[in-house]
Amino acid sequence: MNDDYLWDRSGPPDPEIERLERALAPLRYRHRPGLVRGAASRSRTWWGAIAAAVLVAAAVRQLEVSPAAATPWQVAGLEGAARLGNRSAAVSMAVSAGQVVRTESGSQLTLQADDVGRVDLGPDSELRAAATRLQLNRGVLHAFIWAPPRQFVLDTPSARAVDLGCEYTISVDGAGNGRLRVALGWVAFQQGGREAFIPAGAECLTRERQGPGIPFYEDAPPPLRQALADFESGDVRALGGILQAARPRDALTLWHLLTRVAPPEVPAVFERFAQLVPLPAGVSREGIQRRDPRMIDLCWDALGLESTSWWRGWERNW
């Protein structure tokens, strides 16, 4: 056999070698471009995943080292123990946006913002902070606000309280239900399309998934308070008890009922409202029945409280 054939196939072929080549022919190498492209694609995907992981890690690291946005609030007083984020609270500590403040049993913490006001957080309470907005998740909060109206907002699980220049106390239970009592000025209580306006000396309940209830004065007759509680619990028959027990001062409650009761019940509420409050010209039962906004506002003005132009201005600005 000539070795040149084995080296570069230039010599004469050997029959045994030719027979061996034919037997091994199915196993010879064949170039497959798709296989190379697939491997390259998998390689690019793998490197892309690594790059994405590096970017995510860098972003997380950036968040860890970047300070949270500051708020104007700082701890002005502390009795007992409380937590500010993951640290023990202490007087003069600043509060960052998104930070959670928690008080322990028997403790009380005071936050103050020089241009906004002061809030006292009672025992077993939890609060989340922002600039001029706070979120009370549970517990009791007393607010004394000296900022201009509409600048301070307190969110709860079932309603939003907008300060209209006031002092008030609000409590929130574990189910998200709350009670707001106004000592000075006004508070607008709002959730979705439902709103309530609570003046000094009045209070309002709020319920999870229902929003603010119907305001009533703290000195309202017990029969009115009981009938109102029954009505807001779903007993429409209690409406008669509310109307019967209402005093002229309780027209505040009836005014809110004008837009809360079912259409067939509006005339009875309106007639009782008209007995308690002298109606201004231009107000008719038919107009209230169809819930004419102008007539509803005129009825509010008849209460002798702030005019509708004042609190409608709150709505426009907010």
C-alpha positions in Angstrom: 0.0 0.0 0.0 1.3 3.5 -0.9 1.3 5.7 2.2 0.6 8.8 0.0 -3.1 7.7 -0.1 -3.3 7.7 3.6 -1.6 11.1 3.9 -3.3 13.2 1.2 -5.1 10.6 -1.0 -2.6 11.3 -3.8 -1.4 7.8 -4.2 -3.2 4.7 -5.6 -6.0 3.5 -3.2 -5.7 0.2 -1.3 -8.8 -2.1 -1.6 -8.9 -2.8 2.1 -8.7 0.9 3.0 -11.5 1.7 0.5 -13.7 -1.0 2.1 -13.0 0.4 5.6 -13.9 3.9 4.4 -17.2 2.7 3.0 -18.0 1.0 6.3 -17.3 4.2 8.3 -18.9 6.6 5.9 -22.2 7.1 7.9 -20.1 8.2 10.9 -18.1 10.9 9.2 -18.4 14.6 10.3 -21.1 16.7 8.8 -21.2 20.6 9.4 -24.6 21.7 10.9 -24.8 25.5 10.9 -28.0 25.5 13.1 -26.2 23.7 15.9 -23.6 26.4 16.1 -26.2 29.2 16.0 -28.2 27.5 18.8 -25.1 27.3 20.9 -24.3 30.9 20.3 -27.9 31.9 21.1 -27.8 30.0 24.3 -24.5 31.6 25.1 -25.9 35.1 24.5 -29.0 34.3 26.6 -26.8 33.1 29.5 -24.6 36.2 29.4 -27.7 38.4 29.2 -29.1 36.8 32.3 -25.8 37.4 34.1 -25.8 41.1 33.0 -29.4 41.5 34.2 -28.5 40.0 37.5 -25.6 42.4 37.9 -27.8 45.4 37.1 -30.5 44.3 39.6 -27.9 43.8 42.3 -26.5 47.2 41.6 -29.9 48.8 41.8 -30.6 47.1 45.1 -27.3 48.2 46.4 -28.1 51.8 45.4 -31.4 51.6 47.2 -29.6 50.3 50.3 -27.1 53.1 50.4 -29.4 56.0 49.2 -31.0 57.8 52.1 -34.8 57.9 52.1 -36.5 61.2 51.4 -36.8 63.4 54.5 -40.1 64.7 55.9 -40.6 67.7 58.1 -41.6 65.5 61.0 -39.4 64.7 63.9 -39.9 63.1 67.3 -40.8 65.9 69.7 -41.8 63.8 72.8 -41.8 60.2 73.9 -43.2 58.4 76.9 -42.4 54.7 77.1 -41.0 52.7 74.2 -41.6 53.1 70.4 -40.0 52.1 67.1 -39.0 54.4 64.3 -38.5 52.0 61.4 -36.1 49.3 62.7 -34.7 51.6 65.4 -35.8 52.5 68.9 -37.4 56.0 68.7 -35.8 58.9 70.6 -36.5 62.6 70.9 -35.2 64.7 68.0 -35.0 61.8 65.6 -36.1 62.8 62.1 -38.7 60.8 60.3 -38.1 59.6 56.7 -40.8 59.2 54.0 -42.3 55.7 54.2 -41.0 55.1 57.6 -43.3 53.3 60.0 -43.7 54.5 63.6 -45.0 52.0 66.2 -45.8 52.6 69.8 -45.9 49.9 72.5 -48.5 49.3 75.1 -48.6 52.2 77.6 -46.5 54.4 75.3 -47.1 57.7 73.6 -45.1 59.5 70.9 -45.3 63.0 69.6 -44.3 64.1 66.1 -44.0 67.7 65.1 -43.5 69.6 61.9 -42.8 73.3 62.4 -44.8 74.4 59.4 -47.6 71.8 59.7 -48.6 70.9 63.2 -48.3 68.3 66.0 -49.7 64.8 66.3 -49.7 62.6 69.4 -49.7 58.9 68.7 -51.3 56.8 71.5 -50.4 53.3 72.8 -50.4 50.3 70.4 -50.6 52.5 67.4 -48.9 52.3 63.9 -48.3 55.2 61.6 -46.6 55.6 58.2 -45.1 59.0 57.5 -44.8 61.2 54.4 -44.4 65.0 53.9 -47.7 66.5 54.9 -49.6 63.3 54.7 -49.7 60.6 57.4 -51.3 57.1 57.3 -52.8 55.8 60.5 -53.0 52.0 60.2 -54.3 51.4 63.7 -54.5 53.0 67.1 -55.3 56.5 68.3 -54.0 59.9 67.0 -54.6 63.4 68.2 -53.8 66.1 65.7 -53.4 69.9 66.3 -52.7 71.5 62.9 -51.7 75.1 62.3 -50.9 74.7 58.6 -53.3 76.4 56.1 -56.4 74.4 55.4 -56.1 71.4 53.0 -52.4 71.0 53.5 -52.5 68.2 56.1 -54.0 64.8 55.1 -54.4 61.7 57.3 -55.3 58.4 55.5 -56.9 55.5 57.3 -57.9 52.1 55.9 -61.5 53.3 55.4 -61.4 57.1 54.8 -59.2 60.1 54.3 -59.3 63.0 56.7 -58.5 66.4 55.2 -57.7 69.2 57.7 -59.6 72.4 57.2 -57.9 74.2 60.1 -58.6 72.1 63.1 -57.9 69.9 66.1 -59.2 66.4 66.2 -58.8 62.9 67.5 -59.2 59.8 65.4 -59.1 56.1 66.4 -58.7 53.1 64.1 -59.3 49.5 65.2 -57.8 46.3 63.8 -60.5 45.9 61.2 -59.9 49.3 59.7 -63.0 51.0 61.2 -62.6 54.4 62.7 -64.1 57.2 64.7 -63.2 60.9 64.3 -64.0 63.6 66.8 -63.4 67.3 66.0 -62.5 69.7 68.8 -61.7 72.8 66.7 -62.3 73.8 63.2 -63.4 71.4 60.5 -62.5 68.0 59.0 -63.5 66.7 55.6 -63.9 62.9 55.6 -63.8 61.3 52.2 -63.6 58.0 50.5 -64.4 57.4 46.8 -67.6 59.3 46.1 -68.8 59.5 49.7 -67.9 62.5 51.9 -68.8 64.0 55.2 -68.1 67.4 56.7 -67.6 67.4 60.4 -67.5 70.7 62.4 -66.2 71.2 65.9 -68.3 69.3 68.5 -69.3 66.6 66.0 -68.0 63.2 65.3 -68.3 60.6 62.5 -67.7 56.9 62.2 -66.1 55.3 59.2 -66.2 51.6 58.2 -64.0 49.4 56.1 -65.3 49.1 52.5 -68.1 51.7 53.3 -66.3 54.9 54.0 -67.4 57.8 56.2 -70.8 57.5 57.9 -73.2 60.3 58.8 -71.8 63.0 61.2 -73.7 63.8 64.4 -73.0 66.1 67.3 -71.5 64.6 70.5 -74.4 65.9 72.6 -77.1 64.4 70.2 -79.9 62.7 72.1 -79.2 59.0 72.8 -82.3 57.9 70.8 -80.9 59.7 67.8 -77.5 58.2 68.2 -79.0 54.7 68.6 -81.3 55.1 65.6 -78.4 56.4 63.5 -76.2 53.5 64.5 -79.0 51.1 63.5 -79.6 52.9 60.2 -76.0 52.7 59.2 -75.9 49.0 60.1 -78.6 48.5 57.5 -81.9 48.9 59.3 -83.7 51.4 57.1 -86.7 51.4 59.5 -84.5 53.3 62.0 -84.8 56.4 59.8 -88.0 57.3 61.5 -86.3 57.3 64.9 -83.6 59.7 63.6 -86.1 62.2 62.3 -88.2 62.1 65.4 -85.3 62.6 67.8 -83.6 65.3 65.7 -83.2 68.8 67.2 -82.6 72.0 65.1 -78.8 71.5 65.8 -79.1 67.9 64.4 -80.0 69.3 61.0 -76.3 68.7 60.3 -77.1 64.9 60.4 -80.3 65.3 58.3 -78.4 67.3 55.6 -76.0 64.4 55.1 -79.0 62.0 55.0 -80.5 63.9 52.1 -77.8 62.5 49.8 -77.5 59.1 51.5 -81.1 57.7 51.8 -82.9 56.0 48.9 -85.0 58.2 46.7 -88.4 57.2 48.2 -87.1 58.3 51.6 -85.9 61.8 50.6 -89.2 63.6 51.0 -89.5 62.5 54.7 -86.0 63.7 55.4 -86.5 67.0 53.6 -89.8 67.7 55.4 -88.2 67.2 58.8 -85.2 69.3 57.7 -87.5 72.1 56.7 -89.2 72.0 60.1 -85.9 72.4 61.9 -84.2 75.0 59.6 -85.7 77.9 57.7 -85.3 77.1 54.1 -83.8 79.8 51.8 -85.7 80.9 48.7 -85.2 78.7 45.7 -85.3 75.3 47.5 -88.1 72.9 46.7 -88.8 69.3 47.6 -88.8 68.4 44.0 -85.3 69.8 43.5 -84.0 68.0 46.6 -85.7 64.8 45.3 -83.7 65.0 42.2 -80.6 66.0 44.2 -80.1 69.3 42.5 -76.5 70.4 43.6 -77.4 74.0 43.9 -80.4 73.3 46.2 -78.3 70.9 48.3 -75.7 73.7 48.8 -78.4 76.2 49.7 -79.7 73.8 52.4 -76.2 73.6 53.8 -75.9 77.3 53.9 -79.2 77.3 56.0 -77.4 75.5 58.7 -75.5 78.6 59.7 -72.1 76.9 59.4 -69.4 77.7 56.9 -70.8 78.4 53.4 -70.6 76.0 50.6 -68.3 78.2 48.7 -65.7 77.6 51.4 -65.8 73.8 51.4 -66.4 73.5 47.6 -63.2 75.5 47.4 -61.6 72.6 49.3 -62.9 70.1 46.8 -61.6 72.1 43.8 -58.2 72.6 45.3 -57.9 69.0 46.4 
